[in-house]
Amino acid sequence: MKRIRLVIWDGDNTLWDGTVFYKDKENVKIKPGTKEALKELGKRGIKNTICSKNYYEDVENILKKFEIEKYFEKPEIGWGLKSDAIKKLAGLFNVSYDEMLFVDDDPFQRAEVKSQIPEINIFDALDPLDVLGLESVMPLNATEEDKKRVRLLKEQRNREEAEKSHKGDFKEFLMQCDMVMTVRPVEEEDWPRVTQLLNRTNELNATTNRYSLEQLKESFEKNHDIVMVVELNDKFGEYGLIAETIIEQKDYGWFIRDLTVSCRTMGRGIGSALVVAILHYAKENSVNKVVGKLVETESNWRIKPLYENRGFRKASSEGKSTFYEFGLGKNDMPEYPPWIKVNFLMKAVERKE
């Protein structure tokens, strides 16, 4: 099976619930998971377009209303046969039919297209997220995290729906989520995901350093880097491996070279809890001082107070880089967020020779 290069989406009752041609177009609602599916396909290098039997203006208005117009290229909207429109799209995108995936809720439309274009891939996505689970749209060299992506996104959707329906404040909601955060040493099978986190995460990334897998493993083996990874569960399911930190052993103590948290856990206090875990671990290993580095970018402003809010003091600045220090034994140890139970599985550090 060839890898899909282009997903062709129907609109009515596929990307959204309802029909934009009729008078009740104001009641049309985007399907949960639509935006997440489109965004993820883009990350995988797969293009999206629309083939819809409607007036162009009606579809254009809906795409703008739901803020998803940026995900689509060269839409084919009109009242002709969808098979004819798809043949045109094949030329516009310069893709073969077996590299195209046609997603439509209507069995008649799926059958009409298949009868004229037997090579095309057809899918009835009751849930837009299910497209991401198809083998032909998986990333090359997919990690275990990629393979679980559909389930993780659906669980995240359930969390967001529960959050919206909760009547109290957000911290009260978090207390009810039964979050368990596990901090453990990196294992061999974790390295592809750690590399992915470092290279793809912008918002919750303290330095935005980029590495190849080989660079990370070489530094780990030669320099005895301390690499901690974080997994998270709650009552809705598993998040998977969602954070990492790389710590260098220095003469003065420990230097947090990198700290990255998956954006899908934003607002849950994982970065804060990881910093607290580092400090407790440092204390257990009789480390006198921990230094953290923050490189300010346009995207990572949310992580800017990460160290200051945990009791670190600003030590020095160099360009967009700021260094923060925490003296063990001098500063009061910060506490974990009260809604997170932490399982800490790190062993005593092997000293760097």
Buried (B, 14 or more C-beta within 10 A) or exposed (E): EEBBBBBBBBBBBBBBBBBBBEEEBEEBEBBBBBBBBBEBBEEBEBBBBBBBBBBEEBBBBBBEBBEBBEBBEEBBBBEEBBBBBBBBBBEEBEBEBBBBBBBBBBEEBBEBBBEBBEEBBBBBBEBBBBBBBBEBBBBEEEBEBBEBBBBBBBBBBBBEEBEEEBEEEEEEBBBEBEBBBBBBEBEEEBBBBBBBBBBEBEBBBBBBBEBEBEEBBEBBEEEBBBBBBBBBBBEBBBBBBBBBBBBBBEEEBBBBBBBBBBBBBBEBBBBBBBBBBBBBBBBEBEBEBBBBBBBBBEBBEBBBEBBBEBBBEEEEEEEEEBBBBBEBEEBEEBEBBEBBEBEEEBEEBEEEE
